[in-house]
């Protein structure tokens, strides 16, 4: 939000790292953001993150008043599997 107002170029969507990228999706309705760490960004990842975030916000918005209780979000792994099933996992 600070960058939105100071540079007036819109919301931050990606942050480049030395060996990767953070892809962000946030809503101004809640003080919550979804962040994806990836080797590189793509339209497919961006779309999957947007769809995941929408589903996450809809399913968990009643818990956003106390974000310190992360156990309430444990079942979000099913949303990860649903929206990012095409991404290989790393152990």
Secondary structure, 3 states (H helix, E strand, C coil): CHHHHHHCCCCCCEEEECCEEEEEEEECCCCEEEEEEECCCCHHHHHHHHHHHHHHHHHHHHHCCCCCCHHHHHHHHHHHHHHHCCCCCCC
